[in-house]
């Protein structure tokens, strides 16, 4: 299970919030082609239960953004590299959707993360916390530009026929 965020220009479909199915033993699981016909139904049921986001009904913008923010916090707690892109995505999605409380929560989280993210683990093109925050605030201040990016990405990735809620 994964999502692809349309509020940023990206040349391929990304695997944001990528989540693999886990077997009852706790090991990541896949279904081989040879065993597919006998195992795919039970594997699909397990994935539905394990998925962060609902696979049975479309998730809401709030649910998606909350999952992104949770991912950011979990990566920090586990000492993993900072989830800069996921935090940006959450804020940008919230801004494009017109959800000011989610935007404000995301900005507060961003300010907290800038203070605790280890500089050695940030992206190589990182120009500093203040510059990053200012750039993020500038992008959310222009929701029509975000909407334009979404429309361009829908066209670029040929997603016009994908149902929306």
C-alpha positions as CSV (number, residue, x, y, z in Angstrom):
1,X,0.0,0.0,0.0
2,X,1.3,3.5,-0.8
3,X,0.1,6.9,-1.8
4,X,1.4,9.3,-4.4
5,X,1.2,13.0,-3.6
6,X,0.1,15.3,-6.4
7,X,1.0,18.7,-4.8
8,X,4.6,18.5,-5.9
9,X,6.0,18.0,-9.4
10,X,7.5,14.5,-9.5
11,X,8.4,12.6,-12.7
12,X,7.3,9.1,-11.5
13,X,4.6,7.6,-9.2
14,X,6.2,7.7,-5.8
15,X,5.7,5.2,-3.0
16,X,5.0,7.6,-0.2
17,X,3.9,5.9,3.1
18,X,4.8,2.6,1.4
19,X,3.7,-0.3,3.5
20,X,4.3,-4.0,2.9
21,X,2.2,-6.8,4.1
22,X,3.6,-8.6,7.2
23,X,3.1,-12.3,7.8
24,X,1.8,-13.5,11.2
25,X,5.4,-14.3,12.1
26,X,6.2,-10.6,11.8
27,X,8.3,-11.0,8.6
28,X,7.5,-9.0,5.5
29,X,5.5,-11.2,3.2
30,X,4.9,-11.4,-0.6
31,X,2.9,-13.8,-2.7
32,X,4.9,-15.5,-5.4
33,X,3.4,-16.0,-8.8
34,X,3.4,-19.8,-8.4
35,X,1.4,-19.6,-5.2
36,X,-0.8,-16.6,-6.2
37,X,-4.0,-18.3,-7.0
38,X,-4.0,-20.1,-3.6
39,X,-2.9,-17.3,-1.4
40,X,-3.8,-14.0,-2.8
41,X,-7.2,-13.8,-1.1
42,X,-5.9,-14.4,2.4
43,X,-2.9,-12.1,1.7
44,X,-5.3,-9.3,0.5
45,X,-7.4,-9.7,3.7
46,X,-4.3,-9.4,5.9
47,X,-3.2,-6.3,4.0
48,X,-6.6,-4.7,4.4
49,X,-6.3,-5.2,8.2
50,X,-2.6,-4.0,8.4
51,X,-2.9,-0.9,6.2
52,X,-2.5,2.5,7.8
53,X,-5.1,3.9,5.4
54,X,-8.3,2.2,4.6
55,X,-8.3,0.0,1.5
56,X,-12.0,-0.5,1.7
57,X,-13.1,3.1,1.3
58,X,-11.3,6.2,0.2
59,X,-9.4,7.9,3.0
60,X,-10.2,11.5,3.8
61,X,-7.7,14.3,3.4
62,X,-7.5,14.5,7.2
63,X,-6.7,10.8,7.5
64,X,-4.0,11.0,4.8
65,X,-2.4,14.1,6.3
66,X,-2.6,12.7,9.8
67,X,-0.9,9.5,8.6
68,X,1.9,11.6,7.0
69,X,2.4,13.6,10.2
70,X,2.4,10.4,12.3
71,X,5.0,8.9,9.9
72,X,7.2,12.0,10.5
73,X,7.0,11.6,14.3
74,X,7.6,7.8,14.2
75,X,10.7,8.2,12.0
76,X,12.1,10.8,14.5
77,X,11.3,8.6,17.5
78,X,13.0,5.6,15.9
79,X,16.1,7.6,15.0
80,X,15.6,7.1,11.3
81,X,16.5,9.8,8.7
82,X,14.2,12.8,8.8
83,X,10.9,12.5,6.9
84,X,11.3,16.0,5.3
85,X,9.3,15.2,2.2
86,X,6.5,13.6,4.1
87,X,6.1,16.6,6.3
88,X,6.1,18.9,3.4
89,X,3.6,16.7,1.6
90,X,1.2,16.8,4.6
91,X,1.4,20.6,4.9
92,X,1.0,21.1,1.1
93,X,-1.9,18.6,0.9
94,X,-3.7,20.4,3.8
95,X,-3.1,23.8,2.2
96,X,-4.4,22.6,-1.2
97,X,-7.5,21.1,0.4
98,X,-8.2,24.2,2.4
99,X,-7.7,22.6,5.8
100,X,-6.2,25.4,7.9
101,X,-6.1,23.5,11.2
102,X,-4.1,20.7,9.5
103,X,-1.8,23.3,7.9
104,X,-1.2,24.9,11.3
105,X,-0.5,21.6,13.0
106,X,1.9,20.7,10.3
107,X,3.8,24.0,10.6
108,X,4.1,23.5,14.3
109,X,5.4,20.0,13.8
110,X,7.8,21.3,11.2
111,X,9.2,23.9,13.6
112,X,9.6,21.2,16.2
113,X,11.3,18.8,13.8
114,X,13.8,21.5,12.5
115,X,15.0,21.8,16.1
116,X,15.6,18.1,16.6
117,X,16.5,16.7,13.2
118,X,20.2,15.8,13.1
119,X,21.9,18.0,10.6
120,X,24.0,15.1,9.4
121,X,20.9,13.1,8.3
122,X,19.1,15.9,6.4
123,X,19.0,15.9,2.6
124,X,22.2,17.0,0.9
125,X,20.5,20.1,-0.6
126,X,19.2,21.2,2.8
127,X,19.8,25.0,3.1
128,X,18.8,25.4,6.7
129,X,15.6,25.2,8.9
130,X,14.6,28.8,8.5
131,X,15.0,28.8,4.7
132,X,13.0,25.5,4.5
133,X,10.2,26.8,6.7
134,X,10.0,30.1,4.8
135,X,9.8,28.2,1.5
136,X,7.1,26.0,2.9
137,X,5.1,29.0,4.2
138,X,5.4,30.7,0.8
139,X,4.1,27.6,-1.0
140,X,1.1,27.2,1.2
141,X,0.3,30.9,0.9
142,X,-0.6,30.3,-2.8
143,X,-3.3,27.6,-2.9
144,X,-4.1,28.3,-6.5
145,X,-0.5,27.4,-7.5
146,X,-0.8,24.2,-5.5
147,X,-4.0,23.4,-7.4
148,X,-2.2,24.1,-10.7
149,X,0.5,21.6,-9.7
150,X,-2.2,19.0,-8.9
151,X,-3.8,19.5,-12.3
152,X,-0.5,19.3,-14.1
153,X,0.4,16.1,-12.2
154,X,-3.0,14.5,-13.0
155,X,-2.4,15.2,-16.7
156,X,1.3,14.2,-16.6
157,X,0.6,10.9,-14.9
158,X,-2.6,10.3,-16.9
159,X,-4.8,10.1,-13.9
160,X,-7.8,11.9,-15.2
161,X,-9.9,8.7,-15.3
162,X,-9.1,7.7,-11.7
163,X,-12.2,8.2,-9.6
164,X,-12.2,11.0,-7.0
165,X,-14.4,11.4,-4.0
